């Protein structure tokens, strides 16, 4: 089950479970749409994987299967993709 991490790893922007701006790779590294497209050019800086729109969990399931509250943030932010 997806963790639905609460923020962008680059800029720490809040990405609640219902966000349409969240982008993830196959390892669930999580980024906002702006960082994913403008800074990272759609490529995860951690694994090199493709960043895609994160699926949203139906609100009726969030009570039983809540989103993660663990924030993962790169201390130096992200750098532009080469």
PDB file with SEQRES, HELIX, SHEET and CRYST1 records, atoms N, CA, C and O in Angstrom:
SEQRES   1 A   82  UNK UNK UNK UNK UNK UNK UNK UNK UNK UNK UNK UNK UNK          
SEQRES   2 A   82  UNK UNK UNK UNK UNK UNK UNK UNK UNK UNK UNK UNK UNK          
SEQRES   3 A   82  UNK UNK UNK UNK UNK UNK UNK UNK UNK UNK UNK UNK UNK          
SEQRES   4 A   82  UNK UNK UNK UNK UNK UNK UNK UNK UNK UNK UNK UNK UNK          
SEQRES   5 A   82  UNK UNK UNK UNK UNK UNK UNK UNK UNK UNK UNK UNK UNK          
SEQRES   6 A   82  UNK UNK UNK UNK UNK UNK UNK UNK UNK UNK UNK UNK UNK          
SEQRES   7 A   82  UNK UNK UNK UNK                                              
HELIX    1 AA1 UNK A   33  UNK A   34  1                                   2    
HELIX    2 AA2 UNK A   35  UNK A   39  3                                   5    
HELIX    3 AA3 UNK A   59  UNK A   62  1                                   4    
SHEET    1 AA1 3 UNK A  30  UNK A  32  0                                        
SHEET    2 AA1 3 UNK A  22  UNK A  24 -1                                        
SHEET    3 AA1 3 UNK A  52  UNK A  53 -1                                        
CRYST1    1.000    1.000    1.000  90.00  90.00  90.00 P 1           1          
ATOM      1  N   UNK A   1       0.835  -1.168   0.000  1.00  0.00           N  
ATOM      2  CA  UNK A   1       0.000   0.000   0.000  1.00  0.00           C  
ATOM      3  C   UNK A   1       0.890   1.246   0.000  1.00  0.00           C  
ATOM      4  O   UNK A   1       1.894   1.303   0.711  1.00  0.00           O  
ATOM      5  N   UNK A   2       0.516   2.225  -0.793  1.00  0.00           N  
ATOM      6  CA  UNK A   2       1.291   3.459  -0.869  1.00  0.00           C  
ATOM      7  C   UNK A   2       1.307   4.194   0.464  1.00  0.00           C  
ATOM      8  O   UNK A   2       0.312   4.227   1.187  1.00  0.00           O  
ATOM      9  N   UNK A   3       2.460   4.781   0.773  1.00  0.00           N  
ATOM     10  CA  UNK A   3       2.603   5.535   2.016  1.00  0.00           C  
ATOM     11  C   UNK A   3       1.878   6.878   1.974  1.00  0.00           C  
ATOM     12  O   UNK A   3       1.428   7.378   3.006  1.00  0.00           O  
ATOM     13  N   UNK A   4       1.767   7.453   0.794  1.00  0.00           N  
ATOM     14  CA  UNK A   4       1.196   8.799   0.632  1.00  0.00           C  
ATOM     15  C   UNK A   4       1.948   9.788   1.525  1.00  0.00           C  
ATOM     16  O   UNK A   4       1.380  10.383   2.441  1.00  0.00           O  
ATOM     17  N   UNK A   5       3.228   9.944   1.235  1.00  0.00           N  
ATOM     18  CA  UNK A   5       4.081  10.842   2.025  1.00  0.00           C  
ATOM     19  C   UNK A   5       3.541  12.265   1.974  1.00  0.00           C  
ATOM     20  O   UNK A   5       2.981  12.679   0.959  1.00  0.00           O  
ATOM     21  N   UNK A   6       3.705  13.018   3.060  1.00  0.00           N  
ATOM     22  CA  UNK A   6       3.024  14.300   3.218  1.00  0.00           C  
ATOM     23  C   UNK A   6       3.670  15.530   2.593  1.00  0.00           C  
ATOM     24  O   UNK A   6       3.108  16.623   2.664  1.00  0.00           O  
ATOM     25  N   UNK A   7       4.860  15.370   1.972  1.00  0.00           N  
ATOM     26  CA  UNK A   7       5.524  16.577   1.471  1.00  0.00           C  
ATOM     27  C   UNK A   7       6.513  16.270   0.359  1.00  0.00           C  
ATOM     28  O   UNK A   7       6.901  15.122   0.138  1.00  0.00           O  
ATOM     29  N   UNK A   8       6.911  17.339  -0.340  1.00  0.00           N  
ATOM     30  CA  UNK A   8       7.909  17.258  -1.404  1.00  0.00           C  
ATOM     31  C   UNK A   8       9.298  17.106  -0.786  1.00  0.00           C  
ATOM     32  O   UNK A   8       9.652  17.836   0.139  1.00  0.00           O  
ATOM     33  N   UNK A   9      10.069  16.173  -1.290  1.00  0.00           N  
ATOM     34  CA  UNK A   9      11.428  15.958  -0.788  1.00  0.00           C  
ATOM     35  C   UNK A   9      12.357  17.118  -1.118  1.00  0.00           C  
ATOM     36  O   UNK A   9      13.371  17.304  -0.445  1.00  0.00           O  
ATOM     37  N   UNK A  10      12.032  17.896  -2.134  1.00  0.00           N  
ATOM     38  CA  UNK A  10      12.897  19.018  -2.518  1.00  0.00           C  
ATOM     39  C   UNK A  10      12.591  20.296  -1.752  1.00  0.00           C  
ATOM     40  O   UNK A  10      13.485  20.891  -1.149  1.00  0.00           O  
ATOM     41  N   UNK A  11      11.335  20.719  -1.773  1.00  0.00           N  
ATOM     42  CA  UNK A  11      10.985  22.033  -1.224  1.00  0.00           C  
ATOM     43  C   UNK A  11      10.118  21.964   0.031  1.00  0.00           C  
ATOM     44  O   UNK A  11       9.783  23.001   0.604  1.00  0.00           O  
ATOM     45  N   UNK A  12       9.756  20.770   0.461  1.00  0.00           N  
ATOM     46  CA  UNK A  12       8.947  20.535   1.662  1.00  0.00           C  
ATOM     47  C   UNK A  12       7.515  21.053   1.540  1.00  0.00           C  
ATOM     48  O   UNK A  12       6.852  21.259   2.556  1.00  0.00           O  
ATOM     49  N   UNK A  13       7.032  21.265   0.336  1.00  0.00           N  
ATOM     50  CA  UNK A  13       5.647  21.691   0.134  1.00  0.00           C  
ATOM     51  C   UNK A  13       4.715  20.606   0.647  1.00  0.00           C  
ATOM     52  O   UNK A  13       4.966  19.420   0.435  1.00  0.00           O  
ATOM     53  N   UNK A  14       3.647  21.001   1.318  1.00  0.00           N  
ATOM     54  CA  UNK A  14       2.653  20.049   1.792  1.00  0.00           C  
ATOM     55  C   UNK A  14       1.960  19.368   0.611  1.00  0.00           C  
ATOM     56  O   UNK A  14       1.553  20.022  -0.349  1.00  0.00           O  
ATOM     57  N   UNK A  15       1.836  18.050   0.700  1.00  0.00           N  
ATOM     58  CA  UNK A  15       1.146  17.265  -0.322  1.00  0.00           C  
ATOM     59  C   UNK A  15       0.174  16.316   0.389  1.00  0.00           C  
ATOM     60  O   UNK A  15       0.481  15.140   0.585  1.00  0.00           O  
ATOM     61  N   UNK A  16      -0.997  16.831   0.772  1.00  0.00           N  
ATOM     62  CA  UNK A  16      -1.963  15.993   1.472  1.00  0.00           C  
ATOM     63  C   UNK A  16      -2.437  14.842   0.582  1.00  0.00           C  
ATOM     64  O   UNK A  16      -2.242  14.883  -0.632  1.00  0.00           O  
ATOM     65  N   UNK A  17      -3.050  13.828   1.166  1.00  0.00           N  
ATOM     66  CA  UNK A  17      -3.450  12.647   0.401  1.00  0.00           C  
ATOM     67  C   UNK A  17      -4.307  12.949  -0.828  1.00  0.00           C  
ATOM     68  O   UNK A  17      -4.243  12.226  -1.822  1.00  0.00           O  
ATOM     69  N   UNK A  18      -5.105  14.009  -0.761  1.00  0.00           N  
ATOM     70  CA  UNK A  18      -5.988  14.342  -1.883  1.00  0.00           C  
ATOM     71  C   UNK A  18      -5.314  15.204  -2.953  1.00  0.00           C  
ATOM     72  O   UNK A  18      -5.953  15.558  -3.945  1.00  0.00           O  
ATOM     73  N   UNK A  19      -4.048  15.544  -2.773  1.00  0.00           N  
ATOM     74  CA  UNK A  19      -3.344  16.421  -3.705  1.00  0.00           C  
ATOM     75  C   UNK A  19      -3.217  15.818  -5.097  1.00  0.00           C  
ATOM     76  O   UNK A  19      -2.901  14.639  -5.256  1.00  0.00           O  
ATOM     77  N   UNK A  20      -3.468  16.646  -6.094  1.00  0.00           N  
ATOM     78  CA  UNK A  20      -3.248  16.236  -7.487  1.00  0.00           C  
ATOM     79  C   UNK A  20      -1.864  16.669  -7.957  1.00  0.00           C  
ATOM     80  O   UNK A  20      -1.481  16.401  -9.096  1.00  0.00           O  
ATOM     81  N   UNK A  21      -1.111  17.338  -7.082  1.00  0.00           N  
ATOM     82  CA  UNK A  21       0.222  17.834  -7.431  1.00  0.00           C  
ATOM     83  C   UNK A  21       1.348  16.862  -7.070  1.00  0.00           C  
ATOM     84  O   UNK A  21       2.491  17.081  -7.471  1.00  0.00           O  
ATOM     85  N   UNK A  22       1.057  15.807  -6.333  1.00  0.00           N  
ATOM     86  CA  UNK A  22       2.105  14.882  -5.889  1.00  0.00           C  
ATOM     87  C   UNK A  22       2.580  14.002  -7.040  1.00  0.00           C  
ATOM     88  O   UNK A  22       1.783  13.495  -7.829  1.00  0.00           O  
ATOM     89  N   UNK A  23       3.898  13.836  -7.114  1.00  0.00           N  
ATOM     90  CA  UNK A  23       4.527  12.956  -8.116  1.00  0.00           C  
ATOM     91  C   UNK A  23       5.398  11.959  -7.363  1.00  0.00           C  
ATOM     92  O   UNK A  23       6.081  12.324  -6.406  1.00  0.00           O  
ATOM     93  N   UNK A  24       5.373  10.695  -7.796  1.00  0.00           N  
ATOM     94  CA  UNK A  24       6.170   9.654  -7.138  1.00  0.00           C  
ATOM     95  C   UNK A  24       6.876   8.788  -8.170  1.00  0.00           C  
ATOM     96  O   UNK A  24       6.477   8.721  -9.333  1.00  0.00           O  
ATOM     97  N   UNK A  25       7.942   8.123  -7.712  1.00  0.00           N  
ATOM     98  CA  UNK A  25       8.620   7.110  -8.510  1.00  0.00           C  
ATOM     99  C   UNK A  25       8.186   5.740  -7.976  1.00  0.00           C  
ATOM    100  O   UNK A  25       7.345   5.670  -7.079  1.00  0.00           O  
ATOM    101  N   UNK A  26       8.736   4.675  -8.503  1.00  0.00           N  
ATOM    102  CA  UNK A  26       8.335   3.332  -8.065  1.00  0.00           C  
ATOM    103  C   UNK A  26       8.769   3.021  -6.631  1.00  0.00           C  
ATOM    104  O   UNK A  26       8.279   2.060  -6.037  1.00  0.00           O  
ATOM    105  N   UNK A  27       9.686   3.822  -6.064  1.00  0.00           N  
ATOM    106  CA  UNK A  27      10.105   3.644  -4.674  1.00  0.00           C  
ATOM    107  C   UNK A  27       9.352   4.595  -3.746  1.00  0.00           C  
ATOM    108  O   UNK A  27       9.642   4.651  -2.551  1.00  0.00           O  
ATOM    109  N   UNK A  28       8.399   5.334  -4.279  1.00  0.00           N  
ATOM    110  CA  UNK A  28       7.571   6.292  -3.555  1.00  0.00           C  
ATOM    111  C   UNK A  28       8.297   7.552  -3.120  1.00  0.00           C  
ATOM    112  O   UNK A  28       7.806   8.269  -2.248  1.00  0.00           O  
ATOM    113  N   UNK A  29       9.448   7.841  -3.700  1.00  0.00           N  
ATOM    114  CA  UNK A  29      10.061   9.144  -3.480  1.00  0.00           C  
ATOM    115  C   UNK A  29       9.001  10.142  -3.945  1.00  0.00           C  
ATOM    116  O   UNK A  29       8.376   9.939  -4.986  1.00  0.00           O  
ATOM    117  N   UNK A  30       8.794  11.205  -3.193  1.00  0.00           N  
ATOM    118  CA  UNK A  30       7.648  12.088  -3.435  1.00  0.00           C  
ATOM    119  C   UNK A  30       8.089  13.526  -3.660  1.00  0.00           C  
ATOM    120  O   UNK A  30       8.904  14.069  -2.914  1.00  0.00           O  
ATOM    121  N   UNK A  31       7.531  14.131  -4.707  1.00  0.00           N  
ATOM    122  CA  UNK A  31       7.878  15.498  -5.089  1.00  0.00           C  
ATOM    123  C   UNK A  31       6.628  16.234  -5.528  1.00  0.00           C  
ATOM    124  O   UNK A  31       5.657  15.611  -5.957  1.00  0.00           O  
ATOM    125  N   UNK A  32       6.642  17.556  -5.424  1.00  0.00           N  
ATOM    126  CA  UNK A  32       5.517  18.350  -5.930  1.00  0.00           C  
ATOM    127  C   UNK A  32       5.648  18.448  -7.456  1.00  0.00           C  
ATOM    128  O   UNK A  32       6.708  18.181  -8.022  1.00  0.00           O  
ATOM    129  N   UNK A  33       4.576  18.825  -8.085  1.00  0.00           N  
ATOM    130  CA  UNK A  33       4.554  18.925  -9.545  1.00  0.00           C  
ATOM    131  C   UNK A  33       5.618  19.890 -10.061  1.00  0.00           C  
ATOM    132  O   UNK A  33       6.290  19.602 -11.051  1.00  0.00           O  
ATOM    133  N   UNK A  34       5.771  21.027  -9.397  1.00  0.00           N  
ATOM    134  CA  UNK A  34       6.738  22.031  -9.841  1.00  0.00           C  
ATOM    135  C   UNK A  34       8.164  21.493  -9.799  1.00  0.00           C  
ATOM    136  O   UNK A  34       8.892  21.598 -10.786  1.00  0.00           O  
ATOM    137  N   UNK A  35       8.570  20.920  -8.672  1.00  0.00           N  
ATOM    138  CA  UNK A  35       9.926  20.368  -8.569  1.00  0.00           C  
ATOM    139  C   UNK A  35      10.123  19.202  -9.540  1.00  0.00           C  
ATOM    140  O   UNK A  35      11.174  19.083 -10.169  1.00  0.00           O  
ATOM    141  N   UNK A  36       9.116  18.352  -9.657  1.00  0.00           N  
ATOM    142  CA  UNK A  36       9.223  17.183 -10.528  1.00  0.00           C  
ATOM    143  C   UNK A  36       9.415  17.574 -11.990  1.00  0.00           C  
ATOM    144  O   UNK A  36      10.205  16.954 -12.702  1.00  0.00           O  
ATOM    145  N   UNK A  37       8.696  18.601 -12.439  1.00  0.00           N  
ATOM    146  CA  UNK A  37       8.779  18.965 -13.854  1.00  0.00           C  
ATOM    147  C   UNK A  37       9.865  19.992 -14.144  1.00  0.00           C  
ATOM    148  O   UNK A  37      10.641  19.827 -15.086  1.00  0.00           O  
ATOM    149  N   UNK A  38       9.924  21.048 -13.343  1.00  0.00           N  
ATOM    150  CA  UNK A  38      10.856  22.139 -13.636  1.00  0.00           C  
ATOM    151  C   UNK A  38      12.282  21.846 -13.188  1.00  0.00           C  
ATOM    152  O   UNK A  38      13.228  22.110 -13.930  1.00  0.00           O  
ATOM    153  N   UNK A  39      12.446  21.311 -12.002  1.00  0.00           N  
ATOM    154  CA  UNK A  39      13.785  21.087 -11.461  1.00  0.00           C  
ATOM    155  C   UNK A  39      14.346  19.725 -11.850  1.00  0.00           C  
ATOM    156  O   UNK A  39      15.524  19.601 -12.188  1.00  0.00           O  
ATOM    157  N   UNK A  40      13.493  18.708 -11.799  1.00  0.00           N  
ATOM    158  CA  UNK A  40      13.970  17.334 -11.984  1.00  0.00           C  
ATOM    159  C   UNK A  40      13.687  16.743 -13.358  1.00  0.00           C  
ATOM    160  O   UNK A  40      14.112  15.623 -13.644  1.00  0.00           O  
ATOM    161  N   UNK A  41      12.984  17.466 -14.205  1.00  0.00           N  
ATOM    162  CA  UNK A  41      12.667  17.010 -15.562  1.00  0.00           C  
ATOM    163  C   UNK A  41      12.035  15.618 -15.582  1.00  0.00           C  
ATOM    164  O   UNK A  41      12.308  14.813 -16.473  1.00  0.00           O  
ATOM    165  N   UNK A  42      11.178  15.343 -14.576  1.00  0.00           N  
ATOM    166  CA  UNK A  42      10.446  14.082 -14.544  1.00  0.00           C  
ATOM    167  C   UNK A  42      11.243  12.866 -14.138  1.00  0.00           C  
ATOM    168  O   UNK A  42      10.779  11.737 -14.302  1.00  0.00           O  
ATOM    169  N   UNK A  43      12.457  13.080 -13.601  1.00  0.00           N  
ATOM    170  CA  UNK A  43      13.336  11.966 -13.231  1.00  0.00           C  
ATOM    171  C   UNK A  43      13.685  12.044 -11.739  1.00  0.00           C  
ATOM    172  O   UNK A  43      14.127  13.086 -11.257  1.00  0.00           O  
ATOM    173  N   UNK A  44      13.485  10.950 -11.021  1.00  0.00           N  
ATOM    174  CA  UNK A  44      13.774  10.909  -9.592  1.00  0.00           C  
ATOM    175  C   UNK A  44      15.270  11.069  -9.348  1.00  0.00           C  
ATOM    176  O   UNK A  44      16.068  10.342  -9.940  1.00  0.00           O  
ATOM    177  N   UNK A  45      15.669  12.013  -8.481  1.00  0.00           N  
ATOM    178  CA  UNK A  45      17.090  12.209  -8.214  1.00  0.00           C  
ATOM    179  C   UNK A  45      17.687  11.101  -7.340  1.00  0.00           C  
ATOM    180  O   UNK A  45      18.908  10.983  -7.237  1.00  0.00           O  
ATOM    181  N   UNK A  46      16.836  10.299  -6.719  1.00  0.00           N  
ATOM    182  CA  UNK A  46      17.317   9.230  -5.836  1.00  0.00           C  
ATOM    183  C   UNK A  46      17.597   7.933  -6.595  1.00  0.00           C  
ATOM    184  O   UNK A  46      18.621   7.288  -6.374  1.00  0.00           O  
ATOM    185  N   UNK A  47      16.690   7.558  -7.484  1.00  0.00           N  
ATOM    186  CA  UNK A  47      16.823   6.258  -8.160  1.00  0.00           C  
ATOM    187  C   UNK A  47      16.890   6.359  -9.677  1.00  0.00           C  
ATOM    188  O   UNK A  47      17.198   5.377 -10.353  1.00  0.00           O  
ATOM    189  N   UNK A  48      16.603   7.542 -10.217  1.00  0.00           N  
ATOM    190  CA  UNK A  48      16.618   7.716 -11.663  1.00  0.00           C  
ATOM    191  C   UNK A  48      15.315   7.312 -12.330  1.00  0.00           C  
ATOM    192  O   UNK A  48      15.195   7.371 -13.554  1.00  0.00           O  
ATOM    193  N   UNK A  49      14.333   6.900 -11.527  1.00  0.00           N  
ATOM    194  CA  UNK A  49      13.046   6.465 -12.073  1.00  0.00           C  
ATOM    195  C   UNK A  49      12.174   7.612 -12.540  1.00  0.00           C  
ATOM    196  O   UNK A  49      12.426   8.779 -12.241  1.00  0.00           O  
ATOM    197  N   UNK A  50      11.146   7.248 -13.277  1.00  0.00           N  
ATOM    198  CA  UNK A  50      10.179   8.196 -13.813  1.00  0.00           C  
ATOM    199  C   UNK A  50       9.256   8.693 -12.697  1.00  0.00           C  
ATOM    200  O   UNK A  50       8.810   7.907 -11.861  1.00  0.00           O  
ATOM    201  N   UNK A  51       8.973   9.990 -12.686  1.00  0.00           N  
ATOM    202  CA  UNK A  51       8.054  10.569 -11.706  1.00  0.00           C  
ATOM    203  C   UNK A  51       6.674  10.717 -12.348  1.00  0.00           C  
ATOM    204  O   UNK A  51       6.516  11.384 -13.370  1.00  0.00           O  
ATOM    205  N   UNK A  52       5.684  10.082 -11.726  1.00  0.00           N  
ATOM    206  CA  UNK A  52       4.320  10.079 -12.242  1.00  0.00           C  
ATOM    207  C   UNK A  52       3.352  10.595 -11.192  1.00  0.00           C  
ATOM    208  O   UNK A  52       3.695  10.672 -10.012  1.00  0.00           O  
ATOM    209  N   UNK A  53       2.155  10.945 -11.613  1.00  0.00           N  
ATOM    210  CA  UNK A  53       1.129  11.416 -10.692  1.00  0.00           C  
ATOM    211  C   UNK A  53       0.825  10.345  -9.652  1.00  0.00           C  
ATOM    212  O   UNK A  53       0.596   9.185  -9.993  1.00  0.00           O  
ATOM    213  N   UNK A  54       0.825  10.741  -8.386  1.00  0.00           N  
ATOM    214  CA  UNK A  54       0.524   9.809  -7.305  1.00  0.00           C  
ATOM    215  C   UNK A  54      -0.977   9.541  -7.275  1.00  0.00           C  
ATOM    216  O   UNK A  54      -1.771  10.480  -7.320  1.00  0.00           O  
ATOM    217  N   UNK A  55      -1.374   8.273  -7.199  1.00  0.00           N  
ATOM    218  CA  UNK A  55      -2.803   7.966  -7.066  1.00  0.00           C  
ATOM    219  C   UNK A  55      -3.343   8.527  -5.756  1.00  0.00           C  
ATOM    220  O   UNK A  55      -2.610   8.660  -4.776  1.00  0.00           O  
ATOM    221  N   UNK A  56      -4.627   8.854  -5.749  1.00  0.00           N  
ATOM    222  CA  UNK A  56      -5.271   9.358  -4.541  1.00  0.00           C  
ATOM    223  C   UNK A  56      -6.106   8.252  -3.913  1.00  0.00           C  
ATOM    224  O   UNK A  56      -6.817   7.521  -4.603  1.00  0.00           O  
ATOM    225  N   UNK A  57      -6.007   8.144  -2.609  1.00  0.00           N  
ATOM    226  CA  UNK A  57      -6.786   7.156  -1.864  1.00  0.00           C  
ATOM    227  C   UNK A  57      -8.177   7.733  -1.606  1.00  0.00           C  
ATOM    228  O   UNK A  57      -8.297   8.889  -1.199  1.00  0.00           O  
ATOM    229  N   UNK A  58      -9.224   6.947  -1.838  1.00  0.00           N  
ATOM    230  CA  UNK A  58     -10.568   7.456  -1.566  1.00  0.00           C  
ATOM    231  C   UNK A  58     -10.701   7.898  -0.107  1.00  0.00           C  
ATOM    232  O   UNK A  58     -10.208   7.222   0.795  1.00  0.00           O  
ATOM    233  N   UNK A  59     -11.365   9.029   0.123  1.00  0.00           N  
ATOM    234  CA  UNK A  59     -11.521   9.532   1.496  1.00  0.00           C  
ATOM    235  C   UNK A  59     -12.108   8.482   2.449  1.00  0.00           C  
ATOM    236  O   UNK A  59     -11.757   8.451   3.629  1.00  0.00           O  
ATOM    237  N   UNK A  60     -12.977   7.644   1.952  1.00  0.00           N  
ATOM    238  CA  UNK A  60     -13.592   6.626   2.800  1.00  0.00           C  
ATOM    239  C   UNK A  60     -12.579   5.598   3.307  1.00  0.00           C  
ATOM    240  O   UNK A  60     -12.843   4.913   4.296  1.00  0.00           O  
ATOM    241  N   UNK A  61     -11.438   5.481   2.653  1.00  0.00           N  
ATOM    242  CA  UNK A  61     -10.401   4.523   3.057  1.00  0.00           C  
ATOM    243  C   UNK A  61      -9.301   5.153   3.909  1.00  0.00           C  
ATOM    244  O   UNK A  61      -8.532   4.438   4.552  1.00  0.00           O  
ATOM    245  N   UNK A  62      -9.220   6.478   3.920  1.00  0.00           N  
ATOM    246  CA  UNK A  62      -8.154   7.149   4.673  1.00  0.00           C  
ATOM    247  C   UNK A  62      -8.247   6.931   6.176  1.00  0.00           C  
ATOM    248  O   UNK A  62      -7.217   6.902   6.851  1.00  0.00           O  
ATOM    249  N   UNK A  63      -9.433   6.779   6.712  1.00  0.00           N  
ATOM    250  CA  UNK A  63      -9.569   6.550   8.162  1.00  0.00           C  
ATOM    251  C   UNK A  63      -8.930   5.231   8.565  1.00  0.00           C  
ATOM    252  O   UNK A  63      -8.224   5.160   9.571  1.00  0.00           O  
ATOM    253  N   UNK A  64      -9.173   4.193   7.789  1.00  0.00           N  
ATOM    254  CA  UNK A  64      -8.621   2.875   8.104  1.00  0.00           C  
ATOM    255  C   UNK A  64      -7.169   2.747   7.639  1.00  0.00           C  
ATOM    256  O   UNK A  64      -6.368   2.058   8.270  1.00  0.00           O  
ATOM    257  N   UNK A  65      -6.838   3.412   6.535  1.00  0.00           N  
ATOM    258  CA  UNK A  65      -5.500   3.327   5.951  1.00  0.00           C  
ATOM    259  C   UNK A  65      -4.943   4.744   5.781  1.00  0.00           C  
ATOM    260  O   UNK A  65      -4.899   5.256   4.663  1.00  0.00           O  
ATOM    261  N   UNK A  66      -4.515   5.385   6.883  1.00  0.00           N  
ATOM    262  CA  UNK A  66      -4.085   6.789   6.826  1.00  0.00           C  
ATOM    263  C   UNK A  66      -2.774   6.989   6.061  1.00  0.00           C  
ATOM    264  O   UNK A  66      -1.958   6.079   5.911  1.00  0.00           O  
ATOM    265  N   UNK A  67      -2.620   8.214   5.592  1.00  0.00           N  
ATOM    266  CA  UNK A  67      -1.388   8.607   4.912  1.00  0.00           C  
ATOM    267  C   UNK A  67      -0.258   8.719   5.934  1.00  0.00           C  
ATOM    268  O   UNK A  67      -0.499   8.896   7.128  1.00  0.00           O  
ATOM    269  N   UNK A  68       0.957   8.613   5.454  1.00  0.00           N  
ATOM    270  CA  UNK A  68       2.135   8.756   6.301  1.00  0.00           C  
ATOM    271  C   UNK A  68       2.245  10.191   6.823  1.00  0.00           C  
ATOM    272  O   UNK A  68       1.784  11.131   6.176  1.00  0.00           O  
ATOM    273  N   UNK A  69       2.850  10.347   7.977  1.00  0.00           N  
ATOM    274  CA  UNK A  69       3.138  11.677   8.523  1.00  0.00           C  
ATOM    275  C   UNK A  69       4.643  11.941   8.552  1.00  0.00           C  
ATOM    276  O   UNK A  69       5.081  12.999   9.003  1.00  0.00           O  
ATOM    277  N   UNK A  70       5.434  10.977   8.072  1.00  0.00           N  
ATOM    278  CA  UNK A  70       6.896  11.111   8.060  1.00  0.00           C  
ATOM    279  C   UNK A  70       7.346  11.976   6.889  1.00  0.00           C  
ATOM    280  O   UNK A  70       7.164  11.610   5.728  1.00  0.00           O  
ATOM    281  N   UNK A  71       7.931  13.117   7.204  1.00  0.00           N  
ATOM    282  CA  UNK A  71       8.421  14.024   6.173  1.00  0.00           C  
ATOM    283  C   UNK A  71       9.862  13.653   5.833  1.00  0.00           C  
ATOM    284  O   UNK A  71      10.701  13.489   6.719  1.00  0.00           O  
ATOM    285  N   UNK A  72      10.130  13.523   4.547  1.00  0.00           N  
ATOM    286  CA  UNK A  72      11.481  13.254   4.055  1.00  0.00           C  
ATOM    287  C   UNK A  72      11.865  14.456   3.204  1.00  0.00           C  
ATOM    288  O   UNK A  72      11.233  14.736   2.185  1.00  0.00           O  
ATOM    289  N   UNK A  73      12.907  15.165   3.630  1.00  0.00           N  
ATOM    290  CA  UNK A  73      13.314  16.384   2.918  1.00  0.00           C  
ATOM    291  C   UNK A  73      14.822  16.369   2.735  1.00  0.00           C  
ATOM    292  O   UNK A  73      15.573  16.108   3.674  1.00  0.00           O  
ATOM    293  N   UNK A  74      15.248  16.650   1.526  1.00  0.00           N  
ATOM    294  CA  UNK A  74      16.684  16.751   1.247  1.00  0.00           C  
ATOM    295  C   UNK A  74      17.196  18.045   1.879  1.00  0.00           C  
ATOM    296  O   UNK A  74      16.683  19.119   1.568  1.00  0.00           O  
ATOM    297  N   UNK A  75      18.201  17.966   2.764  1.00  0.00           N  
ATOM    298  CA  UNK A  75      18.672  19.162   3.471  1.00  0.00           C  
ATOM    299  C   UNK A  75      19.153  20.267   2.536  1.00  0.00           C  
ATOM    300  O   UNK A  75      19.062  21.446   2.877  1.00  0.00           O  
ATOM    301  N   UNK A  76      19.659  19.903   1.375  1.00  0.00           N  
ATOM    302  CA  UNK A  76      20.149  20.903   0.426  1.00  0.00           C  
ATOM    303  C   UNK A  76      19.220  21.070  -0.771  1.00  0.00           C  
ATOM    304  O   UNK A  76      19.615  21.623  -1.798  1.00  0.00           O  
ATOM    305  N   UNK A  77      17.981  20.590  -0.636  1.00  0.00           N  
ATOM    306  CA  UNK A  77      17.030  20.690  -1.740  1.00  0.00           C  
ATOM    307  C   UNK A  77      17.426  19.790  -2.898  1.00  0.00           C  
ATOM    308  O   UNK A  77      18.257  18.896  -2.738  1.00  0.00           O  
ATOM    309  N   UNK A  78      16.847  20.016  -4.039  1.00  0.00           N  
ATOM    310  CA  UNK A  78      17.158  19.241  -5.239  1.00  0.00           C  
ATOM    311  C   UNK A  78      17.849  20.141  -6.246  1.00  0.00           C  
ATOM    312  O   UNK A  78      17.702  21.363  -6.232  1.00  0.00           O  
ATOM    313  N   UNK A  79      18.586  19.514  -7.095  1.00  0.00           N  
ATOM    314  CA  UNK A  79      19.291  20.254  -8.127  1.00  0.00           C  
ATOM    315  C   UNK A  79      18.705  19.938  -9.485  1.00  0.00           C  
ATOM    316  O   UNK A  79      18.123  18.871  -9.683  1.00  0.00           O  
ATOM    317  N   UNK A  80      18.853  20.848 -10.409  1.00  0.00           N  
ATOM    318  CA  UNK A  80      18.316  20.649 -11.750  1.00  0.00           C  
ATOM    319  C   UNK A  80      18.898  19.400 -12.374  1.00  0.00           C  
ATOM    320  O   UNK A  80      20.067  19.064 -12.187  1.00  0.00           O  
ATOM    321  N   UNK A  81      18.035  18.715 -13.130  1.00  0.00           N  
ATOM    322  CA  UNK A  81      18.474  17.511 -13.840  1.00  0.00           C  
ATOM    323  C   UNK A  81      19.442  17.897 -14.934  1.00  0.00           C  
ATOM    324  O   UNK A  81      19.309  18.943 -15.570  1.00  0.00           O  
ATOM    325  N   UNK A  82      20.410  17.041 -15.140  1.00  0.00           N  
ATOM    326  CA  UNK A  82      21.430  17.319 -16.161  1.00  0.00           C  
ATOM    327  C   UNK A  82      20.944  16.943 -17.541  1.00  0.00           C  
ATOM    328  O   UNK A  82      21.673  17.109 -18.519  1.00  0.00           O  
TER     329      UNK A  82                                                      
END                                                                             
